[in-house]
């Protein structure tokens, strides 16, 4: 049985030993990376929402900040959210 800080402790230990992880990276950083990859591969906001378990499209869109989505117009985002 794991305690609630188990993964946080493992992450902290790994981060100290690894040259691959930046000091500002967190476990949560990987969730954002995963969300971007899902969108890039599928091009579907609804699939992204389902995969991430978000209750609204607006939450899913926050994961795509900074990602240039040329074919998605602002009106479409507003109508989805």
N, CA, C and O atoms as CSV, one atom per row, in Angstrom:
chain,resi,resn,atom,element,x,y,z
A,1,UNK,N,N,0.852,-1.185,0.000
A,1,UNK,CA,C,0.000,0.000,0.000
A,1,UNK,C,C,0.893,1.243,0.000
A,1,UNK,O,O,1.827,1.350,0.795
A,2,UNK,N,N,0.595,2.172,-0.897
A,2,UNK,CA,C,1.367,3.406,-1.007
A,2,UNK,C,C,0.716,4.517,-0.197
A,2,UNK,O,O,-0.508,4.607,-0.113
A,3,UNK,N,N,1.559,5.367,0.402
A,3,UNK,CA,C,0.976,6.539,1.066
A,3,UNK,C,C,0.719,7.616,0.015
A,3,UNK,O,O,1.157,7.484,-1.127
A,4,UNK,N,N,0.020,8.668,0.391
A,4,UNK,CA,C,-0.392,9.666,-0.598
A,4,UNK,C,C,0.773,10.473,-1.177
A,4,UNK,O,O,0.613,11.099,-2.225
A,5,UNK,N,N,1.914,10.474,-0.538
A,5,UNK,CA,C,3.083,11.207,-1.045
A,5,UNK,C,C,4.093,10.313,-1.750
A,5,UNK,O,O,5.199,10.756,-2.059
A,6,UNK,N,N,3.730,9.068,-2.006
A,6,UNK,CA,C,4.660,8.102,-2.587
A,6,UNK,C,C,5.267,8.591,-3.905
A,6,UNK,O,O,6.489,8.625,-4.046
A,7,UNK,N,N,4.429,8.967,-4.862
A,7,UNK,CA,C,4.930,9.384,-6.173
A,7,UNK,C,C,5.667,10.719,-6.092
A,7,UNK,O,O,6.638,10.938,-6.815
A,8,UNK,N,N,5.215,11.593,-5.228
A,8,UNK,CA,C,5.909,12.872,-5.037
A,8,UNK,C,C,7.324,12.625,-4.515
A,8,UNK,O,O,8.271,13.281,-4.950
A,9,UNK,N,N,7.468,11.691,-3.595
A,9,UNK,CA,C,8.785,11.355,-3.044
A,9,UNK,C,C,9.680,10.727,-4.099
A,9,UNK,O,O,10.854,11.080,-4.211
A,10,UNK,N,N,9.133,9.800,-4.870
A,10,UNK,CA,C,9.911,9.188,-5.947
A,10,UNK,C,C,10.365,10.229,-6.962
A,10,UNK,O,O,11.517,10.231,-7.396
A,11,UNK,N,N,9.443,11.115,-7.334
A,11,UNK,CA,C,9.764,12.164,-8.296
A,11,UNK,C,C,10.891,13.047,-7.771
A,11,UNK,O,O,11.818,13.365,-8.515
A,12,UNK,N,N,10.827,13.442,-6.519
A,12,UNK,CA,C,11.859,14.300,-5.928
A,12,UNK,C,C,13.218,13.614,-5.946
A,12,UNK,O,O,14.227,14.236,-6.277
A,13,UNK,N,N,13.248,12.338,-5.591
A,13,UNK,CA,C,14.518,11.592,-5.613
A,13,UNK,C,C,15.077,11.476,-7.022
A,13,UNK,O,O,16.273,11.668,-7.240
A,14,UNK,N,N,14.213,11.162,-7.972
A,14,UNK,CA,C,14.657,11.008,-9.361
A,14,UNK,C,C,15.167,12.334,-9.912
A,14,UNK,O,O,16.179,12.371,-10.612
A,15,UNK,N,N,14.479,13.406,-9.603
A,15,UNK,CA,C,14.833,14.732,-10.092
A,15,UNK,C,C,16.231,15.147,-9.610
A,15,UNK,O,O,16.989,15.771,-10.353
A,16,UNK,N,N,16.559,14.800,-8.379
A,16,UNK,CA,C,17.874,15.135,-7.825
A,16,UNK,C,C,18.994,14.387,-8.545
A,16,UNK,O,O,20.091,14.920,-8.711
A,17,UNK,N,N,18.719,13.154,-8.972
A,17,UNK,CA,C,19.747,12.314,-9.587
A,17,UNK,C,C,19.829,12.469,-11.099
A,17,UNK,O,O,20.854,12.140,-11.696
A,18,UNK,N,N,18.783,12.959,-11.719
A,18,UNK,CA,C,18.705,12.989,-13.167
A,18,UNK,C,C,19.244,14.287,-13.764
A,18,UNK,O,O,19.053,15.372,-13.214
A,19,UNK,N,N,19.914,14.150,-14.888
A,19,UNK,CA,C,20.348,15.322,-15.653
A,19,UNK,C,C,19.330,15.665,-16.743
A,19,UNK,O,O,19.493,16.657,-17.454
A,20,UNK,N,N,18.289,14.853,-16.875
A,20,UNK,CA,C,17.298,15.035,-17.929
A,20,UNK,C,C,16.137,15.940,-17.520
A,20,UNK,O,O,15.426,16.468,-18.375
A,21,UNK,N,N,15.948,16.116,-16.220
A,21,UNK,CA,C,14.796,16.852,-15.702
A,21,UNK,C,C,15.241,18.237,-15.235
A,21,UNK,O,O,16.204,18.364,-14.480
A,22,UNK,N,N,14.540,19.262,-15.686
A,22,UNK,CA,C,14.817,20.629,-15.230
A,22,UNK,C,C,14.241,20.836,-13.837
A,22,UNK,O,O,13.297,20.151,-13.443
A,23,UNK,N,N,14.799,21.763,-13.103
A,23,UNK,CA,C,14.342,21.992,-11.730
A,23,UNK,C,C,12.895,22.476,-11.660
A,23,UNK,O,O,12.211,22.235,-10.665
A,24,UNK,N,N,12.419,23.161,-12.715
A,24,UNK,CA,C,11.045,23.667,-12.685
A,24,UNK,C,C,10.016,22.667,-13.215
A,24,UNK,O,O,8.820,22.961,-13.220
A,25,UNK,N,N,10.460,21.499,-13.658
A,25,UNK,CA,C,9.512,20.492,-14.152
A,25,UNK,C,C,8.872,19.748,-12.990
A,25,UNK,O,O,9.509,19.447,-11.981
A,26,UNK,N,N,7.595,19.467,-13.174
A,26,UNK,CA,C,6.848,18.712,-12.164
A,26,UNK,C,C,6.195,17.514,-12.842
A,26,UNK,O,O,6.200,17.398,-14.067
A,27,UNK,N,N,5.640,16.639,-12.039
A,27,UNK,CA,C,4.889,15.522,-12.619
A,27,UNK,C,C,3.743,16.047,-13.475
A,27,UNK,O,O,3.386,15.447,-14.489
A,28,UNK,N,N,3.179,17.161,-13.060
A,28,UNK,CA,C,2.061,17.766,-13.777
A,28,UNK,C,C,2.474,18.246,-15.167
A,28,UNK,O,O,1.644,18.312,-16.074
A,29,UNK,N,N,3.761,18.582,-15.337
A,29,UNK,CA,C,4.272,19.009,-16.645
A,29,UNK,C,C,4.023,17.946,-17.704
A,29,UNK,O,O,3.736,18.263,-18.858
A,30,UNK,N,N,4.134,16.686,-17.306
A,30,UNK,CA,C,3.933,15.595,-18.249
A,30,UNK,C,C,2.484,15.494,-18.701
A,30,UNK,O,O,2.210,15.056,-19.818
A,31,UNK,N,N,1.563,15.891,-17.850
A,31,UNK,CA,C,0.146,15.889,-18.230
A,31,UNK,C,C,-0.095,16.893,-19.357
A,31,UNK,O,O,-0.824,16.606,-20.306
A,32,UNK,N,N,0.517,18.061,-19.248
A,32,UNK,CA,C,0.384,19.068,-20.304
A,32,UNK,C,C,1.005,18.572,-21.609
A,32,UNK,O,O,0.426,18.744,-22.683
A,33,UNK,N,N,2.167,17.966,-21.513
A,33,UNK,CA,C,2.830,17.427,-22.699
A,33,UNK,C,C,1.950,16.356,-23.349
A,33,UNK,O,O,1.808,16.313,-24.571
A,34,UNK,N,N,1.367,15.500,-22.523
A,34,UNK,CA,C,0.475,14.460,-23.036
A,34,UNK,C,C,-0.743,15.037,-23.726
A,34,UNK,O,O,-1.168,14.535,-24.767
A,35,UNK,N,N,-1.311,16.095,-23.151
A,35,UNK,CA,C,-2.484,16.730,-23.751
A,35,UNK,C,C,-2.144,17.298,-25.124
A,35,UNK,O,O,-2.915,17.145,-26.072
A,36,UNK,N,N,-1.013,17.939,-25.228
A,36,UNK,CA,C,-0.590,18.510,-26.512
A,36,UNK,C,C,-0.377,17.401,-27.535
A,36,UNK,O,O,-0.767,17.543,-28.694
A,37,UNK,N,N,0.236,16.303,-27.116
A,37,UNK,CA,C,0.471,15.179,-28.036
A,37,UNK,C,C,-0.843,14.564,-28.517
A,37,UNK,O,O,-0.982,14.229,-29.693
A,38,UNK,N,N,-1.801,14.418,-27.608
A,38,UNK,CA,C,-3.109,13.870,-27.990
A,38,UNK,C,C,-3.743,14.762,-29.051
A,38,UNK,O,O,-4.259,14.273,-30.056
A,39,UNK,N,N,-3.700,16.075,-28.821
A,39,UNK,CA,C,-4.305,16.993,-29.791
A,39,UNK,C,C,-3.566,16.957,-31.126
A,39,UNK,O,O,-4.196,16.933,-32.183
A,40,UNK,N,N,-2.241,16.952,-31.083
A,40,UNK,CA,C,-1.470,16.922,-32.327
A,40,UNK,C,C,-1.763,15.666,-33.142
A,40,UNK,O,O,-1.859,15.727,-34.368
A,41,UNK,N,N,-1.905,14.538,-32.468
A,41,UNK,CA,C,-2.124,13.273,-33.174
A,41,UNK,C,C,-3.548,13.099,-33.674
A,41,UNK,O,O,-3.777,12.488,-34.717
A,42,UNK,N,N,-4.507,13.639,-32.922
A,42,UNK,CA,C,-5.908,13.426,-33.305
A,42,UNK,C,C,-6.532,14.659,-33.955
A,42,UNK,O,O,-7.431,14.535,-34.786
A,43,UNK,N,N,-6.060,15.843,-33.580
A,43,UNK,CA,C,-6.657,17.077,-34.082
A,43,UNK,C,C,-8.064,17.296,-33.545
A,43,UNK,O,O,-8.806,18.126,-34.071
A,44,UNK,N,N,-8.433,16.566,-32.511
A,44,UNK,CA,C,-9.798,16.603,-32.005
A,44,UNK,C,C,-9.837,17.103,-30.567
A,44,UNK,O,O,-9.230,16.512,-29.675
A,45,UNK,N,N,-10.558,18.200,-30.355
A,45,UNK,CA,C,-10.718,18.714,-28.993
A,45,UNK,C,C,-11.605,17.800,-28.146
A,45,UNK,O,O,-11.388,17.656,-26.943
A,46,UNK,N,N,-12.599,17.188,-28.777
A,46,UNK,CA,C,-13.478,16.301,-28.001
A,46,UNK,C,C,-12.732,15.047,-27.548
A,46,UNK,O,O,-12.959,14.564,-26.439
A,47,UNK,N,N,-11.844,14.515,-28.390
A,47,UNK,CA,C,-11.035,13.354,-27.972
A,47,UNK,C,C,-10.072,13.749,-26.855
A,47,UNK,O,O,-9.844,12.981,-25.921
A,48,UNK,N,N,-9.517,14.938,-26.960
A,48,UNK,CA,C,-8.635,15.436,-25.906
A,48,UNK,C,C,-9.402,15.544,-24.592
A,48,UNK,O,O,-8.922,15.111,-23.545
A,49,UNK,N,N,-10.585,16.120,-24.658
A,49,UNK,CA,C,-11.408,16.271,-23.454
A,49,UNK,C,C,-11.701,14.922,-22.814
A,49,UNK,O,O,-11.584,14.772,-21.598
A,50,UNK,N,N,-12.080,13.946,-23.620
A,50,UNK,CA,C,-12.371,12.604,-23.091
A,50,UNK,C,C,-11.137,11.962,-22.487
A,50,UNK,O,O,-11.194,11.411,-21.388
A,51,UNK,N,N,-10.022,12.031,-23.200
A,51,UNK,CA,C,-8.791,11.391,-22.731
A,51,UNK,C,C,-8.299,11.992,-21.418
A,51,UNK,O,O,-7.775,11.282,-20.560
A,52,UNK,N,N,-8.470,13.290,-21.270
A,52,UNK,CA,C,-7.995,13.968,-20.071
A,52,UNK,C,C,-9.007,13.920,-18.927
A,52,UNK,O,O,-8.671,14.212,-17.779
A,53,UNK,N,N,-10.245,13.550,-19.247
A,53,UNK,CA,C,-11.277,13.471,-18.212
A,53,UNK,C,C,-11.785,14.830,-17.766
A,53,UNK,O,O,-12.222,14.991,-16.626
A,54,UNK,N,N,-11.729,15.810,-18.663
A,54,UNK,CA,C,-12.187,17.154,-18.319
A,54,UNK,C,C,-13.702,17.258,-18.435
A,54,UNK,O,O,-14.317,16.664,-19.321
A,55,UNK,N,N,-14.286,18.019,-17.527
A,55,UNK,CA,C,-15.743,18.192,-17.539
A,55,UNK,C,C,-16.187,19.203,-18.590
A,55,UNK,O,O,-17.339,19.181,-19.023
A,56,UNK,N,N,-15.278,20.092,-19.005
A,56,UNK,CA,C,-15.650,21.074,-20.019
A,56,UNK,C,C,-14.525,21.246,-21.032
A,56,UNK,O,O,-13.361,20.970,-20.744
A,57,UNK,N,N,-14.893,21.703,-22.206
A,57,UNK,CA,C,-13.931,21.945,-23.276
A,57,UNK,C,C,-13.002,23.093,-22.896
A,57,UNK,O,O,-11.838,23.115,-23.298
A,58,UNK,N,N,-13.508,24.028,-22.137
A,58,UNK,CA,C,-12.694,25.182,-21.711
A,58,UNK,C,C,-11.460,24.717,-20.932
A,58,UNK,O,O,-10.371,25.258,-21.123
A,59,UNK,N,N,-11.618,23.741,-20.076
A,59,UNK,CA,C,-10.475,23.208,-19.314
A,59,UNK,C,C,-9.471,22.577,-20.268
A,59,UNK,O,O,-8.265,22.786,-20.133
A,60,UNK,N,N,-9.961,21.812,-21.223
A,60,UNK,CA,C,-9.070,21.178,-22.201
A,60,UNK,C,C,-8.283,22.216,-22.989
A,60,UNK,O,O,-7.100,22.023,-23.270
A,61,UNK,N,N,-8.936,23.312,-23.342
A,61,UNK,CA,C,-8.272,24.356,-24.110
A,61,UNK,C,C,-7.129,25.001,-23.332
A,61,UNK,O,O,-6.162,25.461,-23.940
A,62,UNK,N,N,-7.215,25.045,-22.009
A,62,UNK,CA,C,-6.128,25.643,-21.232
A,62,UNK,C,C,-4.844,24.835,-21.363
A,62,UNK,O,O,-3.750,25.379,-21.211
A,63,UNK,N,N,-4.968,23.558,-21.641
A,63,UNK,CA,C,-3.787,22.713,-21.816
A,63,UNK,C,C,-3.083,22.997,-23.136
A,63,UNK,O,O,-1.929,22.611,-23.321
A,64,UNK,N,N,-3.764,23.662,-24.042
A,64,UNK,CA,C,-3.195,23.930,-25.363
A,64,UNK,C,C,-2.674,25.360,-25.486
A,64,UNK,O,O,-2.318,25.794,-26.581
A,65,UNK,N,N,-2.625,26.093,-24.379
A,65,UNK,CA,C,-2.081,27.462,-24.418
A,65,UNK,C,C,-0.683,27.434,-25.007
A,65,UNK,O,O,0.110,26.538,-24.718
A,66,UNK,N,N,-0.398,28.405,-25.818
A,66,UNK,CA,C,0.933,28.501,-26.396
A,66,UNK,C,C,1.128,27.622,-27.616
A,66,UNK,O,O,2.111,27.775,-28.342
A,67,UNK,N,N,0.211,26.710,-27.849
A,67,UNK,CA,C,0.283,25.854,-29.029
A,67,UNK,C,C,-0.462,26.570,-30.144
A,67,UNK,O,O,-1.639,26.902,-29.997
A,68,UNK,N,N,0.203,26.803,-31.232
A,68,UNK,CA,C,-0.448,27.504,-32.337
A,68,UNK,C,C,-1.381,26.550,-33.060
A,68,UNK,O,O,-0.952,25.553,-33.641
A,69,UNK,N,N,-2.653,26.872,-33.012
A,69,UNK,CA,C,-3.664,26.056,-33.676
A,69,UNK,C,C,-4.220,26.896,-34.817
A,69,UNK,O,O,-5.215,27.604,-34.658
A,70,UNK,N,N,-3.564,26.808,-35.964
A,70,UNK,CA,C,-3.885,27.681,-37.092
A,70,UNK,C,C,-5.298,27.483,-37.616
A,70,UNK,O,O,-5.944,28.451,-38.017
A,71,UNK,N,N,-5.786,26.264,-37.622
A,71,UNK,CA,C,-7.083,25.999,-38.231
A,71,UNK,C,C,-8.258,26.134,-37.265
A,71,UNK,O,O,-9.393,25.853,-37.649
A,72,UNK,N,N,-8.021,26.550,-36.039
A,72,UNK,CA,C,-9.088,26.716,-35.063
A,72,UNK,C,C,-9.300,28.203,-34.824
A,72,UNK,O,O,-8.408,28.897,-34.336
A,73,UNK,N,N,-10.483,28.684,-35.170
A,73,UNK,CA,C,-10.798,30.103,-35.046
A,73,UNK,C,C,-11.376,30.410,-33.665
A,73,UNK,O,O,-11.961,29.540,-33.019
A,74,UNK,N,N,-11.210,31.639,-33.226
A,74,UNK,CA,C,-11.685,32.035,-31.902
A,74,UNK,C,C,-13.187,31.801,-31.744
A,74,UNK,O,O,-13.638,31.405,-30.669
A,75,UNK,N,N,-13.965,32.042,-32.802
A,75,UNK,CA,C,-15.418,31.819,-32.709
A,75,UNK,C,C,-15.742,30.363,-32.415
A,75,UNK,O,O,-16.699,30.060,-31.702
A,76,UNK,N,N,-14.940,29.468,-32.970
A,76,UNK,CA,C,-15.164,28.038,-32.739
A,76,UNK,C,C,-14.884,27.681,-31.284
A,76,UNK,O,O,-15.602,26.874,-30.695
A,77,UNK,N,N,-13.841,28.278,-30.700
A,77,UNK,CA,C,-13.510,28.016,-29.298
A,77,UNK,C,C,-14.631,28.490,-28.407
A,77,UNK,O,O,-15.032,27.776,-27.487
A,78,UNK,N,N,-15.150,29.688,-28.660
A,78,UNK,CA,C,-16.223,30.246,-27.849
A,78,UNK,C,C,-17.474,29.394,-27.958
A,78,UNK,O,O,-18.149,29.164,-26.954
A,79,UNK,N,N,-17.795,28.923,-29.145
A,79,UNK,CA,C,-19.010,28.112,-29.319
A,79,UNK,C,C,-18.864,26.738,-28.680
A,79,UNK,O,O,-19.859,26.151,-28.255
A,80,UNK,N,N,-17.639,26.212,-28.604
A,80,UNK,CA,C,-17.401,24.904,-27.981
A,80,UNK,C,C,-17.501,25.014,-26.478
A,80,UNK,O,O,-18.157,24.205,-25.823
A,81,UNK,N,N,-16.833,26.040,-25.931
A,81,UNK,CA,C,-16.748,26.207,-24.487
A,81,UNK,C,C,-18.066,26.666,-23.939
A,81,UNK,O,O,-18.197,26.865,-22.731
